[in-house]
Amino acid sequence: MANFSGVITVEDRLAILDMFARQSHCIDGGDAAGWAATYAVEGSFHSPTYKLTATGRAALTEFAENSNAGARSRGEQFRHHVSAIMLTPKTPTEVTSVSYLMILATTLDGTRVDRSVRMFDDLVKVEGEWLVASRTVLRDDAELQAK
């Protein structure tokens, strides 16, 4: 790692941003397996909101299926909006990310903010593709309650 400059290339930055967009479109569009494929094979998703940790693509797919099915059963369409993505390189193939995620829920009566969370990700580049190795999401109200 002596040659590592600590800078994320433009190509890697764009690939990471594209991965976040792909995640949103997959989970909102009901493509649970596509969403899970944006995680490393043994990637993990930890959510105190859902009181769960899903590890591995099969468990991640099941989580995404249940999340989307739950919204649909309530007559809602979720839209995941990721923003303020702050990337910190660790190595040429490892990056940490902190970002905001706002989940909107649309019904025939209108749209509301379902929740606002912060995402804490460890990203890894595997065979040229950026994937989530681990993600923890914390609701904004959790930070308020901790004060």
N, CA, C and O atoms as a GROMACS GRO file, in nm:
protein
  588
    1MET      N    1   0.080  -0.120   0.000
    1MET     CA    2   0.000   0.000   0.000
    1MET      C    3   0.085   0.128   0.000
    1MET      O    4   0.032   0.238   0.014
    2ALA      N    5   0.214   0.113  -0.016
    2ALA     CA    6   0.302   0.229  -0.012
    2ALA      C    7   0.267   0.331  -0.119
    2ALA      O    8   0.292   0.450  -0.101
    3ASN      N    9   0.209   0.287  -0.231
    3ASN     CA   10   0.174   0.378  -0.340
    3ASN      C   11   0.033   0.435  -0.328
    3ASN      O   12  -0.007   0.514  -0.413
    4PHE      N   13  -0.042   0.398  -0.226
    4PHE     CA   14  -0.179   0.446  -0.212
    4PHE      C   15  -0.178   0.593  -0.174
    4PHE      O   16  -0.119   0.631  -0.073
    5SER      N   17  -0.245   0.676  -0.256
    5SER     CA   18  -0.243   0.821  -0.236
    5SER      C   19  -0.352   0.869  -0.141
    5SER      O   20  -0.351   0.985  -0.099
    6GLY      N   21  -0.446   0.782  -0.106
    6GLY     CA   22  -0.556   0.825  -0.019
    6GLY      C   23  -0.662   0.903  -0.092
    6GLY      O   24  -0.744   0.971  -0.030
    7VAL      N   25  -0.663   0.893  -0.225
    7VAL     CA   26  -0.760   0.965  -0.307
    7VAL      C   27  -0.846   0.864  -0.382
    7VAL      O   28  -0.795   0.764  -0.434
    8ILE      N   29  -0.975   0.890  -0.387
    8ILE     CA   30  -1.066   0.806  -0.465
    8ILE      C   31  -1.066   0.859  -0.608
    8ILE      O   32  -1.083   0.979  -0.630
    9THR      N   33  -1.046   0.771  -0.703
    9THR     CA   34  -1.047   0.815  -0.843
    9THR      C   35  -1.187   0.860  -0.882
    9THR      O   36  -1.286   0.821  -0.820
   10VAL      N   37  -1.194   0.941  -0.984
   10VAL     CA   38  -1.324   0.986  -1.035
   10VAL      C   39  -1.406   0.865  -1.079
   10VAL      O   40  -1.526   0.858  -1.054
   11GLU      N   41  -1.341   0.770  -1.145
   11GLU     CA   42  -1.412   0.651  -1.192
   11GLU      C   43  -1.470   0.572  -1.074
   11GLU      O   44  -1.585   0.527  -1.081
   12ASP      N   45  -1.392   0.555  -0.967
   12ASP     CA   46  -1.443   0.482  -0.850
   12ASP      C   47  -1.556   0.560  -0.783
   12ASP      O   48  -1.657   0.501  -0.743
   13ARG      N   49  -1.540   0.691  -0.770
   13ARG     CA   50  -1.645   0.772  -0.709
   13ARG      C   51  -1.776   0.759  -0.788
   13ARG      O   52  -1.882   0.739  -0.729
   14LEU      N   53  -1.769   0.768  -0.919
   14LEU     CA   54  -1.889   0.756  -1.001
   14LEU      C   55  -1.949   0.615  -0.990
   14LEU      O   56  -2.072   0.600  -0.987
   15ALA      N   57  -1.864   0.514  -0.985
   15ALA     CA   58  -1.914   0.377  -0.971
   15ALA      C   59  -1.985   0.357  -0.837
   15ALA      O   60  -2.086   0.286  -0.830
   16ILE      N   61  -1.934   0.417  -0.732
   16ILE     CA   62  -1.997   0.408  -0.600
   16ILE      C   63  -2.132   0.481  -0.602
   16ILE      O   64  -2.231   0.429  -0.551
   17LEU      N   65  -2.136   0.600  -0.659
   17LEU     CA   66  -2.262   0.674  -0.667
   17LEU      C   67  -2.364   0.596  -0.750
   17LEU      O   68  -2.482   0.594  -0.716
   18ASP      N   69  -2.319   0.532  -0.857
   18ASP     CA   70  -2.408   0.451  -0.938
   18ASP      C   71  -2.461   0.332  -0.858
   18ASP      O   72  -2.578   0.295  -0.872
   19MET      N   73  -2.377   0.272  -0.773
   19MET     CA   74  -2.421   0.160  -0.690
   19MET      C   75  -2.532   0.204  -0.595
   19MET      O   76  -2.630   0.132  -0.577
   20PHE      N   77  -2.517   0.323  -0.534
   20PHE     CA   78  -2.623   0.374  -0.446
   20PHE      C   79  -2.753   0.396  -0.524
   20PHE      O   80  -2.860   0.362  -0.474
   21ALA      N   81  -2.744   0.451  -0.644
   21ALA     CA   82  -2.864   0.471  -0.726
   21ALA      C   83  -2.928   0.338  -0.762
   21ALA      O   84  -3.050   0.323  -0.757
   22ARG      N   85  -2.845   0.242  -0.800
   22ARG     CA   86  -2.897   0.109  -0.836
   22ARG      C   87  -2.969   0.046  -0.717
   22ARG      O   88  -3.074  -0.016  -0.734
   23GLN      N   89  -2.913   0.062  -0.597
   23GLN     CA   90  -2.980   0.008  -0.478
   23GLN      C   91  -3.120   0.066  -0.463
   23GLN      O   92  -3.216  -0.007  -0.440
   24SER      N   93  -3.131   0.197  -0.475
   24SER     CA   94  -3.261   0.262  -0.457
   24SER      C   95  -3.362   0.214  -0.560
   24SER      O   96  -3.476   0.181  -0.526
   25HIS      N   97  -3.320   0.210  -0.686
   25HIS     CA   98  -3.412   0.166  -0.792
   25HIS      C   99  -3.451   0.020  -0.775
   25HIS      O  100  -3.567  -0.016  -0.799
   26CYS      N  101  -3.358  -0.064  -0.736
   26CYS     CA  102  -3.389  -0.206  -0.717
   26CYS      C  103  -3.488  -0.226  -0.603
   26CYS      O  104  -3.590  -0.294  -0.622
   27ILE      N  105  -3.460  -0.170  -0.486
   27ILE     CA  106  -3.549  -0.198  -0.373
   27ILE      C  107  -3.686  -0.135  -0.394
   27ILE      O  108  -3.788  -0.194  -0.356
   28ASP      N  109  -3.690  -0.015  -0.453
   28ASP     CA  110  -3.820   0.049  -0.478
   28ASP      C  111  -3.898  -0.021  -0.588
   28ASP      O  112  -4.021  -0.019  -0.588
   29GLY      N  113  -3.828  -0.083  -0.682
   29GLY     CA  114  -3.894  -0.150  -0.793
   29GLY      C  115  -3.926  -0.296  -0.767
   29GLY      O  116  -3.976  -0.365  -0.856
   30GLY      N  117  -3.898  -0.344  -0.647
   30GLY     CA  118  -3.931  -0.482  -0.612
   30GLY      C  119  -3.827  -0.583  -0.658
   30GLY      O  120  -3.854  -0.703  -0.656
   31ASP      N  121  -3.708  -0.538  -0.697
   31ASP     CA  122  -3.601  -0.629  -0.738
   31ASP      C  123  -3.512  -0.657  -0.618
   31ASP      O  124  -3.402  -0.604  -0.605
   32ALA      N  125  -3.561  -0.743  -0.530
   32ALA     CA  126  -3.490  -0.773  -0.405
   32ALA      C  127  -3.356  -0.838  -0.431
   32ALA      O  128  -3.257  -0.805  -0.365
   33ALA      N  129  -3.350  -0.930  -0.526
   33ALA     CA  130  -3.223  -0.996  -0.557
   33ALA      C  131  -3.123  -0.897  -0.616
   33ALA      O  132  -3.003  -0.905  -0.589
   34GLY      N  133  -3.171  -0.803  -0.698
   34GLY     CA  134  -3.084  -0.700  -0.753
   34GLY      C  135  -3.028  -0.611  -0.644
   34GLY      O  136  -2.910  -0.575  -0.648
   35TRP      N  137  -3.112  -0.576  -0.546
   35TRP     CA  138  -3.064  -0.496  -0.432
   35TRP      C  139  -2.959  -0.574  -0.354
   35TRP      O  140  -2.854  -0.519  -0.320
   36ALA      N  141  -2.986  -0.702  -0.327
   36ALA     CA  142  -2.891  -0.783  -0.251
   36ALA      C  143  -2.760  -0.802  -0.327
   36ALA      O  144  -2.655  -0.819  -0.265
   37ALA      N  145  -2.765  -0.799  -0.459
   37ALA     CA  146  -2.644  -0.817  -0.540
   37ALA      C  147  -2.550  -0.696  -0.531
   37ALA      O  148  -2.437  -0.704  -0.578
   38THR      N  149  -2.596  -0.586  -0.473
   38THR     CA  150  -2.509  -0.470  -0.452
   38THR      C  151  -2.428  -0.485  -0.323
   38THR      O  152  -2.349  -0.396  -0.288
   39TYR      N  153  -2.446  -0.595  -0.254
   39TYR     CA  154  -2.370  -0.629  -0.134
   39TYR      C  155  -2.268  -0.737  -0.167
   39TYR      O  156  -2.289  -0.817  -0.258
   40ALA      N  157  -2.159  -0.739  -0.093
   40ALA     CA  158  -2.063  -0.848  -0.104
   40ALA      C  159  -2.136  -0.979  -0.071
   40ALA      O  160  -2.239  -0.977  -0.004
   41VAL      N  161  -2.082  -1.090  -0.116
   41VAL     CA  162  -2.148  -1.220  -0.098
   41VAL      C  163  -2.187  -1.241   0.048
   41VAL      O  164  -2.297  -1.290   0.076
   42GLU      N  165  -2.101  -1.207   0.141
   42GLU     CA  166  -2.132  -1.220   0.284
   42GLU      C  167  -2.157  -1.082   0.348
   42GLU      O  168  -2.133  -1.063   0.467
   43GLY      N  169  -2.205  -0.987   0.267
   43GLY     CA  170  -2.233  -0.853   0.318
   43GLY      C  171  -2.343  -0.855   0.423
   43GLY      O  172  -2.422  -0.948   0.432
   44SER      N  173  -2.345  -0.748   0.503
   44SER     CA  174  -2.444  -0.742   0.611
   44SER      C  175  -2.514  -0.607   0.614
   44SER      O  176  -2.458  -0.504   0.576
   45PHE      N  177  -2.638  -0.612   0.660
   45PHE     CA  178  -2.724  -0.494   0.676
   45PHE      C  179  -2.776  -0.498   0.819
   45PHE      O  180  -2.845  -0.593   0.858
   46HIS      N  181  -2.744  -0.396   0.896
   46HIS     CA  182  -2.789  -0.391   1.036
   46HIS      C  183  -2.880  -0.270   1.052
   46HIS      O  184  -2.842  -0.157   1.022
   47SER      N  185  -3.001  -0.296   1.102
   47SER     CA  186  -3.098  -0.189   1.119
   47SER      C  187  -3.168  -0.199   1.254
   47SER      O  188  -3.247  -0.291   1.276
   48PRO      N  189  -3.139  -0.105   1.344
   48PRO     CA  190  -3.217  -0.101   1.467
   48PRO      C  191  -3.364  -0.071   1.440
   48PRO      O  192  -3.451  -0.113   1.518
   49THR      N  193  -3.395   0.000   1.330
   49THR     CA  194  -3.534   0.029   1.294
   49THR      C  195  -3.612  -0.100   1.279
   49THR      O  196  -3.723  -0.114   1.331
   50TYR      N  197  -3.554  -0.194   1.207
   50TYR     CA  198  -3.619  -0.323   1.184
   50TYR      C  199  -3.579  -0.427   1.288
   50TYR      O  200  -3.629  -0.540   1.287
   51LYS      N  201  -3.488  -0.388   1.378
   51LYS     CA  202  -3.439  -0.478   1.481
   51LYS      C  203  -3.387  -0.607   1.418
   51LYS      O  204  -3.423  -0.718   1.458
   52LEU      N  205  -3.299  -0.590   1.317
   52LEU     CA  206  -3.247  -0.708   1.250
   52LEU      C  207  -3.107  -0.684   1.196
   52LEU      O  208  -3.064  -0.570   1.175
   53THR      N  209  -3.040  -0.794   1.175
   53THR     CA  210  -2.918  -0.796   1.097
   53THR      C  211  -2.935  -0.907   0.995
   53THR      O  212  -2.962  -1.022   1.029
   54ALA      N  213  -2.919  -0.871   0.868
   54ALA     CA  214  -2.925  -0.968   0.760
   54ALA      C  215  -2.784  -0.982   0.704
   54ALA      O  216  -2.721  -0.883   0.668
   55THR      N  217  -2.736  -1.105   0.698
   55THR     CA  218  -2.601  -1.131   0.648
   55THR      C  219  -2.607  -1.234   0.537
   55THR      O  220  -2.670  -1.339   0.551
   56GLY      N  221  -2.542  -1.203   0.427
   56GLY     CA  222  -2.541  -1.292   0.310
   56GLY      C  223  -2.654  -1.255   0.216
   56GLY      O  224  -2.757  -1.201   0.258
   57ARG      N  225  -2.635  -1.284   0.089
   57ARG     CA  226  -2.730  -1.238  -0.013
   57ARG      C  227  -2.869  -1.300   0.001
   57ARG      O  228  -2.968  -1.234  -0.031
   58ALA      N  229  -2.879  -1.423   0.048
   58ALA     CA  230  -3.012  -1.484   0.066
   58ALA      C  231  -3.091  -1.408   0.172
   58ALA      O  232  -3.208  -1.377   0.152
   59ALA      N  233  -3.028  -1.379   0.284
   59ALA     CA  234  -3.096  -1.305   0.392
   59ALA      C  235  -3.125  -1.162   0.350
   59ALA      O  236  -3.228  -1.107   0.386
   60LEU      N  237  -3.034  -1.101   0.274
   60LEU     CA  238  -3.056  -0.965   0.225
   60LEU      C  239  -3.173  -0.961   0.127
   60LEU      O  240  -3.254  -0.868   0.130
   61THR      N  241  -3.182  -1.060   0.041
   61THR     CA  242  -3.293  -1.068  -0.054
   61THR      C  243  -3.425  -1.082   0.021
   61THR      O  244  -3.524  -1.016  -0.012
   62GLU      N  245  -3.428  -1.168   0.122
   62GLU     CA  246  -3.550  -1.187   0.201
   62GLU      C  247  -3.590  -1.057   0.271
   62GLU      O  248  -3.708  -1.022   0.272
   63PHE      N  249  -3.494  -0.986   0.329
   63PHE     CA  250  -3.524  -0.858   0.394
   63PHE      C  251  -3.587  -0.761   0.293
   63PHE      O  252  -3.689  -0.699   0.323
   64ALA      N  253  -3.526  -0.747   0.176
   64ALA     CA  254  -3.576  -0.654   0.076
   64ALA      C  255  -3.715  -0.693   0.028
   64ALA      O  256  -3.801  -0.607   0.008
   65GLU      N  257  -3.738  -0.822   0.009
   65GLU     CA  258  -3.871  -0.870  -0.031
   65GLU      C  259  -3.976  -0.833   0.073
   65GLU      O  260  -4.084  -0.784   0.040
   66ASN      N  261  -3.944  -0.857   0.200
   66ASN     CA  262  -4.038  -0.828   0.308
   66ASN      C  263  -4.064  -0.679   0.322
   66ASN      O  264  -4.177  -0.637   0.346
   67SER      N  265  -3.960  -0.599   0.308
   67SER     CA  266  -3.976  -0.453   0.320
   67SER      C  267  -4.068  -0.400   0.212
   67SER      O  268  -4.160  -0.324   0.240
   68ASN      N  269  -4.044  -0.441   0.089
   68ASN     CA  270  -4.126  -0.393  -0.022
   68ASN      C  271  -4.269  -0.447  -0.012
   68ASN      O  272  -4.364  -0.373  -0.038
   69ALA      N  273  -4.284  -0.574   0.025
   69ALA     CA  274  -4.417  -0.634   0.038
   69ALA      C  275  -4.496  -0.565   0.149
   69ALA      O  276  -4.616  -0.545   0.136
   70GLY      N  277  -4.429  -0.530   0.259
   70GLY     CA  278  -4.497  -0.461   0.369
   70GLY      C  279  -4.550  -0.325   0.325
   70GLY      O  280  -4.663  -0.289   0.358
   71ALA      N  281  -4.468  -0.251   0.252
   71ALA     CA  282  -4.512  -0.120   0.202
   71ALA      C  283  -4.630  -0.136   0.107
   71ALA      O  284  -4.730  -0.065   0.118
   72ARG      N  285  -4.618  -0.230   0.016
   72ARG     CA  286  -4.726  -0.251  -0.081
   72ARG      C  287  -4.855  -0.294  -0.013
   72ARG      O  288  -4.964  -0.252  -0.054
   73SER      N  289  -4.844  -0.377   0.092
   73SER     CA  290  -4.966  -0.422   0.162
   73SER      C  291  -5.038  -0.306   0.230
   73SER      O  292  -5.158  -0.313   0.256
   74ARG      N  293  -4.962  -0.200   0.260
   74ARG     CA  294  -5.023  -0.079   0.319
   74ARG      C  295  -5.065   0.020   0.212
   74ARG      O  296  -5.110   0.130   0.244
   75GLY      N  297  -5.052  -0.018   0.085
   75GLY     CA  298  -5.088   0.070  -0.024
   75GLY      C  299  -4.986   0.181  -0.046
   75GLY      O  300  -5.020   0.289  -0.094
   76GLU      N  301  -4.859   0.154  -0.010
   76GLU     CA  302  -4.754   0.255  -0.022
   76GLU      C  303  -4.650   0.213  -0.127
   76GLU      O  304  -4.624   0.095  -0.148
   77GLN      N  305  -4.593   0.312  -0.191
   77GLN     CA  306  -4.477   0.294  -0.277
   77GLN      C  307  -4.362   0.370  -0.213
   77GLN      O  308  -4.368   0.492  -0.198
   78PHE      N  309  -4.258   0.298  -0.175
   78PHE     CA  310  -4.140   0.363  -0.118
   78PHE      C  311  -4.051   0.419  -0.228
   78PHE      O  312  -4.042   0.363  -0.337
   79ARG      N  313  -3.985   0.530  -0.196
   79ARG     CA  314  -3.878   0.587  -0.278
   79ARG      C  315  -3.763   0.620  -0.185
   79ARG      O  316  -3.777   0.702  -0.094
   80HIS      N  317  -3.650   0.557  -0.208
   80HIS     CA  318  -3.529   0.578  -0.128
   80HIS      C  319  -3.444   0.686  -0.195
   80HIS      O  320  -3.408   0.672  -0.312
   81HIS      N  321  -3.412   0.792  -0.122
   81HIS     CA  322  -3.331   0.903  -0.172
   81HIS      C  323  -3.205   0.914  -0.088
   81HIS      O  324  -3.211   0.953   0.029
   82VAL      N  325  -3.091   0.880  -0.147
   82VAL     CA  326  -2.961   0.886  -0.079
   82VAL      C  327  -2.895   1.018  -0.116
   82VAL      O  328  -2.892   1.056  -0.233
   83SER      N  329  -2.841   1.087  -0.016
   83SER     CA  330  -2.777   1.216  -0.043
   83SER      C  331  -2.662   1.240   0.054
   83SER      O  332  -2.637   1.161   0.145
   84ALA      N  333  -2.592   1.351   0.031
   84ALA     CA  334  -2.480   1.393   0.115
   84ALA      C  335  -2.384   1.277   0.141
   84ALA      O  336  -2.346   1.250   0.255
   85ILE      N  337  -2.346   1.211   0.034
   85ILE     CA  338  -2.259   1.093   0.043
   85ILE      C  339  -2.115   1.140   0.065
   85ILE      O  340  -2.057   1.207  -0.021
   86MET      N  341  -2.061   1.104   0.180
   86MET     CA  342  -1.923   1.140   0.214
   86MET      C  343  -1.839   1.012   0.211
   86MET      O  344  -1.860   0.920   0.290
   87LEU      N  345  -1.742   1.008   0.120
   87LEU     CA  346  -1.658   0.890   0.101
   87LEU      C  347  -1.520   0.915   0.158
   87LEU      O  348  -1.460   1.020   0.136
   88THR      N  349  -1.469   0.816   0.230
   88THR     CA  350  -1.334   0.823   0.286
   88THR      C  351  -1.259   0.698   0.245
   88THR      O  352  -1.295   0.588   0.286
   89PRO      N  353  -1.154   0.713   0.164
   89PRO     CA  354  -1.079   0.595   0.121
   89PRO      C  355  -0.994   0.539   0.234
   89PRO      O  356  -0.933   0.613   0.312
   90LYS      N  357  -0.991   0.407   0.242
   90LYS     CA  358  -0.904   0.338   0.338
   90LYS      C  359  -0.788   0.273   0.264
   90LYS      O  360  -0.673   0.284   0.307
   91THR      N  361  -0.819   0.207   0.154
   91THR     CA  362  -0.720   0.145   0.065
   91THR      C  363  -0.775   0.162  -0.076
   91THR      O  364  -0.886   0.214  -0.093
   92PRO      N  365  -0.702   0.121  -0.178
   92PRO     CA  366  -0.756   0.132  -0.314
   92PRO      C  367  -0.885   0.052  -0.336
   92PRO      O  368  -0.958   0.079  -0.431
   93THR      N  369  -0.913  -0.046  -0.250
   93THR     CA  370  -1.032  -0.129  -0.267
   93THR      C  371  -1.126  -0.125  -0.147
   93THR      O  372  -1.217  -0.208  -0.137
   94GLU      N  373  -1.106  -0.030  -0.056
   94GLU     CA  374  -1.193  -0.017   0.062
   94GLU      C  375  -1.222   0.130   0.088
   94GLU      O  376  -1.132   0.214   0.091
   95VAL      N  377  -1.349   0.159   0.106
   95VAL     CA  378  -1.395   0.297   0.130
   95VAL      C  379  -1.501   0.292   0.238
   95VAL      O  380  -1.584   0.202   0.240
   96THR      N  381  -1.499   0.390   0.328
   96THR     CA  382  -1.611   0.405   0.420
   96THR      C  383  -1.699   0.517   0.366
   96THR      O  384  -1.652   0.610   0.300
   97SER      N  385  -1.827   0.506   0.394
   97SER     CA  386  -1.924   0.604   0.344
   97SER      C  387  -2.022   0.637   0.456
   97SER      O  388  -2.068   0.550   0.529
   98VAL      N  389  -2.053   0.765   0.467
   98VAL     CA  390  -2.159   0.811   0.555
   98VAL      C  391  -2.252   0.892   0.467
   98VAL      O  392  -2.207   0.979   0.392
   99SER      N  393  -2.382   0.864   0.475
   99SER     CA  394  -2.477   0.935   0.390
   99SER      C  395  -2.612   0.946   0.459
   99SER      O  396  -2.640   0.881   0.560
  100TYR      N  397  -2.695   1.031   0.402
  100TYR     CA  398  -2.832   1.044   0.449
  100TYR      C  399  -2.922   0.963   0.357
  100TYR      O  400  -2.898   0.953   0.236
  101LEU      N  401  -3.024   0.905   0.414
  101LEU     CA  402  -3.126   0.834   0.337
  101LEU      C  403  -3.263   0.880   0.385
  101LEU      O  404  -3.297   0.866   0.502
  102MET      N  405  -3.340   0.936   0.293
  102MET     CA  406  -3.477   0.972   0.323
  102MET      C  407  -3.567   0.876   0.246
  102MET      O  408  -3.552   0.858   0.125
  103ILE      N  409  -3.658   0.814   0.317
  103ILE     CA  410  -3.751   0.721   0.254
  103ILE      C  411  -3.887   0.789   0.248
  103ILE      O  412  -3.946   0.822   0.351
  104LEU      N  413  -3.936   0.810   0.127
  104LEU     CA  414  -4.067   0.869   0.106
  104LEU      C  415  -4.167   0.757   0.081
  104LEU      O  416  -4.134   0.657   0.017
  105ALA      N  417  -4.288   0.773   0.132
  105ALA     CA  418  -4.394   0.676   0.110
  105ALA      C  419  -4.509   0.748   0.040
  105ALA      O  420  -4.565   0.845   0.092
  106THR      N  421  -4.543   0.700  -0.078
  106THR     CA  422  -4.650   0.760  -0.156
  106THR      C  423  -4.770   0.667  -0.157
  106THR      O  424  -4.758   0.547  -0.177
  107THR      N  425  -4.887   0.727  -0.134
  107THR     CA  426  -5.014   0.656  -0.143
  107THR      C  427  -5.103   0.735  -0.238
  107THR      O  428  -5.062   0.838  -0.291
  108LEU      N  429  -5.223   0.688  -0.258
  108LEU     CA  430  -5.318   0.762  -0.341
  108LEU      C  431  -5.353   0.896  -0.278
  108LEU      O  432  -5.401   0.987  -0.347
  109ASP      N  433  -5.330   0.910  -0.147
  109ASP     CA  434  -5.362   1.035  -0.077
  109ASP      C  435  -5.247   1.135  -0.076
  109ASP      O  436  -5.266   1.249  -0.035
  110GLY      N  437  -5.129   1.094  -0.121
  110GLY     CA  438  -5.017   1.187  -0.122
  110GLY      C  439  -4.888   1.120  -0.078
  110GLY      O  440  -4.879   0.997  -0.070
  111THR      N  441  -4.789   1.202  -0.051
  111THR     CA  442  -4.656   1.153  -0.015
  111THR      C  443  -4.616   1.209   0.120
  111THR      O  444  -4.644   1.325   0.152
  112ARG      N  445  -4.550   1.124   0.201
  112ARG     CA  446  -4.502   1.167   0.332
  112ARG      C  447  -4.360   1.112   0.351
  112ARG      O  448  -4.320   1.016   0.285
  113VAL      N  449  -4.287   1.172   0.442
  113VAL     CA  450  -4.157   1.118   0.480
  113VAL      C  451  -4.183   1.002   0.574
  113VAL      O  452  -4.239   1.020   0.682
  114ASP      N  453  -4.142   0.883   0.533
  114ASP     CA  454  -4.158   0.766   0.619
  114ASP      C  455  -4.052   0.764   0.727
  114ASP      O  456  -4.081   0.739   0.844
  115ARG      N  457  -3.927   0.792   0.686
  115ARG     CA  458  -3.819   0.801   0.786
  115ARG      C  459  -3.698   0.866   0.723
  115ARG      O  460  -3.680   0.870   0.602
  116SER      N  461  -3.616   0.918   0.811
  116SER     CA  462  -3.488   0.976   0.774
  116SER      C  463  -3.381   0.905   0.855
  116SER      O  464  -3.391   0.896   0.978
  117VAL      N  465  -3.280   0.854   0.786
  117VAL     CA  466  -3.175   0.778   0.854
  117VAL      C  467  -3.038   0.821   0.803
  117VAL      O  468  -3.026   0.887   0.700
  118ARG      N  469  -2.937   0.781   0.879
  118ARG     CA  470  -2.799   0.793   0.834
  118ARG      C  471  -2.748   0.653   0.806
  118ARG      O  472  -2.774   0.560   0.883
  119MET      N  473  -2.677   0.639   0.696
  119MET     CA  474  -2.619   0.510   0.660
  119MET      C  475  -2.468   0.516   0.680
  119MET      O  476  -2.402   0.611   0.639
  120PHE      N  477  -2.417   0.414   0.744
  120PHE     CA  478  -2.274   0.399   0.768
  120PHE      C  479  -2.230   0.272   0.696
  120PHE      O  480  -2.264   0.161   0.738
  121ASP      N  481  -2.154   0.288   0.588
  121ASP     CA  482  -2.118   0.175   0.503
  121ASP      C  483  -1.969   0.151   0.500
  121ASP      O  484  -1.889   0.245   0.503
  122ASP      N  485  -1.932   0.025   0.493
  122ASP     CA  486  -1.799  -0.018   0.455
  122ASP      C  487  -1.815  -0.076   0.315
  122ASP      O  488  -1.887  -0.174   0.296
  123LEU      N  489  -1.748  -0.015   0.219
  123LEU     CA  490  -1.758  -0.057   0.080
  123LEU      C  491  -1.629  -0.126   0.039
  123LEU      O  492  -1.521  -0.094   0.088
  124VAL      N  493  -1.643  -0.222  -0.051
  124VAL     CA  494  -1.526  -0.298  -0.097
  124VAL      C  495  -1.538  -0.316  -0.249
  124VAL      O  496  -1.646  -0.338  -0.303
  125LYS      N  497  -1.425  -0.308  -0.314
  125LYS     CA  498  -1.421  -0.329  -0.459
  125LYS      C  499  -1.381  -0.473  -0.484
  125LYS      O  500  -1.272  -0.516  -0.449
  126VAL      N  501  -1.473  -0.548  -0.547
  126VAL     CA  502  -1.452  -0.690  -0.575
  126VAL      C  503  -1.462  -0.710  -0.726
  126VAL      O  504  -1.565  -0.683  -0.787
  127GLU      N  505  -1.355  -0.759  -0.784
  127GLU     CA  506  -1.351  -0.784  -0.928
  127GLU      C  507  -1.400  -0.663  -1.007
  127GLU      O  508  -1.477  -0.677  -1.102
  128GLY      N  509  -1.354  -0.545  -0.966
  128GLY     CA  510  -1.386  -0.421  -1.036
  128GLY      C  511  -1.519  -0.358  -1.002
  128GLY      O  512  -1.553  -0.254  -1.058
  129GLU      N  513  -1.596  -0.418  -0.911
  129GLU     CA  514  -1.729  -0.366  -0.876
  129GLU      C  515  -1.733  -0.326  -0.730
  129GLU      O  516  -1.688  -0.401  -0.643
  130TRP      N  517  -1.786  -0.208  -0.703
  130TRP     CA  518  -1.802  -0.161  -0.565
  130TRP      C  519  -1.927  -0.221  -0.504
  130TRP      O  520  -2.035  -0.214  -0.563
  131LEU      N  521  -1.912  -0.281  -0.386
  131LEU     CA  522  -2.020  -0.349  -0.315
  131LEU      C  523  -2.020  -0.306  -0.169
  131LEU      O  524  -1.919  -0.259  -0.117
  132VAL      N  525  -2.132  -0.323  -0.104
  132VAL     CA  526  -2.142  -0.297   0.039
  132VAL      C  527  -2.096  -0.420   0.114
  132VAL      O  528  -2.152  -0.529   0.098
  133ALA      N  529  -1.993  -0.403   0.196
  133ALA     CA  530  -1.948  -0.513   0.283
  133ALA      C  531  -2.032  -0.515   0.410
  133ALA      O  532  -2.070  -0.622   0.459
  134SER      N  533  -2.061  -0.396   0.463
  134SER     CA  534  -2.149  -0.387   0.580
  134SER      C  535  -2.214  -0.249   0.581
  134SER      O  536  -2.156  -0.149   0.541
  135ARG      N  537  -2.338  -0.249   0.629
  135ARG     CA  538  -2.415  -0.125   0.641
  135ARG      C  539  -2.487  -0.126   0.775
  135ARG      O  540  -2.547  -0.226   0.815
  136THR      N  541  -2.482  -0.012   0.843
  136THR     CA  542  -2.563   0.012   0.961
  136THR      C  543  -2.644   0.137   0.935
  136THR      O  544  -2.589   0.239   0.893
  137VAL      N  545  -2.773   0.130   0.959
  137VAL     CA  546  -2.859   0.248   0.943
  137VAL      C  547  -2.911   0.288   1.080
  137VAL      O  548  -2.954   0.204   1.158
  138LEU      N  549  -2.907   0.418   1.106
  138LEU     CA  550  -2.958   0.472   1.232
  138LEU      C  551  -3.059   0.581   1.201
  138LEU      O  552  -3.031   0.673   1.125
  139ARG      N  553  -3.175   0.569   1.261
  139ARG     CA  554  -3.277   0.673   1.243
  139ARG      C  555  -3.229   0.803   1.306
  139ARG      O  556  -3.157   0.801   1.406
  140ASP      N  557  -3.268   0.914   1.247
  140ASP     CA  558  -3.229   1.043   1.301
  140ASP      C  559  -3.284   1.062   1.442
  140ASP      O  560  -3.219   1.127   1.525
  141ASP      N  561  -3.402   1.006   1.471
  141ASP     CA  562  -3.456   1.023   1.605
  141ASP      C  563  -3.374   0.946   1.709
  141ASP      O  564  -3.377   0.980   1.827
  142ALA      N  565  -3.300   0.843   1.666
  142ALA     CA  566  -3.214   0.771   1.760
  142ALA      C  567  -3.104   0.862   1.811
  142ALA      O  568  -3.066   0.854   1.928
  143GLU      N  569  -3.053   0.948   1.725
  143GLU     CA  570  -2.950   1.043   1.767
  143GLU      C  571  -3.009   1.146   1.863
  143GLU      O  572  -2.941   1.188   1.957
  144LEU      N  573  -3.132   1.187   1.840
  144LEU     CA  574  -3.195   1.285   1.930
  144LEU      C  575  -3.221   1.222   2.067
  144LEU      O  576  -3.202   1.287   2.170
  145GLN      N  577  -3.263   1.096   2.068
  145GLN     CA  578  -3.291   1.030   2.195
  145GLN      C  579  -3.165   1.006   2.276
  145GLN      O  580  -3.172   0.998   2.399
  146ALA      N  581  -3.050   0.995   2.209
  146ALA     CA  582  -2.923   0.969   2.279
  146ALA      C  583  -2.871   1.093   2.351
  146ALA      O  584  -2.783   1.082   2.436
  147LYS      N  585  -2.924   1.208   2.318
  147LYS     CA  586  -2.874   1.333   2.380
  147LYS      C  587  -2.940   1.360   2.513
  147LYS      O  588  -2.909   1.460   2.578
   0.00000   0.00000   0.00000
